[in-house]
């Protein structure tokens, strides 16, 4: 099975789990959306040093 398919399946399982967990805790619909979306968002902070290893410094400019 391709890695992309496995990653998509894992993402779907995690999103469904977060939504069900939020509902189980009695969260409002707005809170459910916030809980589901926050788990998939990442800060650029860990990615900038990694990008600096792959690309020239003229391309990667933090800040």
PyMOL commands that set and color helices and strands:
alter all, ss='L'
color gray80, all
select helices_A, chain A and resi 3-24+29-38+45-54
alter helices_A, ss='H'
color red, helices_A
deselect
rebuild
show_as cartoon
